Amino acid sequence: MHIDLEQLITFERIVREGSFSGAAWALDIPQPTVSARIKTLEQTVGGALFHRRGRQISLTDLGQTFLPYAQRTIAILTEGVEMARQA
C-alpha cells in the first residue's frame, strides 16, 4: 500500500474547495493531476471517495470515513516537519 502526502492534501483540498478544478487552482497544479492523484488514492483505499455528478461532487461513505484520517495524517506530518525544523 502506498499513499503519499500529495494525494492526501489533494483529497482534503477537493473537499474544502468543493470541486476538482477548485482544488487544482488552489494547489496550483493541472486538473488532470488532481484527477490522477485521486484515482490512485481510490485504488489504494479500495473504492470511490467522491460521488461525481457533472460538476457536483460529494463524499461517498468511504470518503466520509477516510476524511478525518487524512486530515489527521496531514496535521501530524506538518507538525513533525515543523518540530524537526525547530530542533
Long-range contacts (C-beta under 8 A, 24 or more apart in sequence): 1-44, 2-44, 3-41, 3-44, 3-45, 5-73, 5-74, 5-77, 6-37, 7-37, 7-38, 7-40, 7-41, 7-44, 8-41, 8-70, 8-73, 8-74, 9-74, 10-34, 10-37, 10-38, 10-41, 11-37, 11-38, 11-41, 11-49, 11-66, 11-67, 11-70, 12-67, 12-70, 12-71, 12-74, 14-38, 14-50, 14-57, 15-59, 15-63, 15-67, 18-57, 19-55, 19-57, 20-57
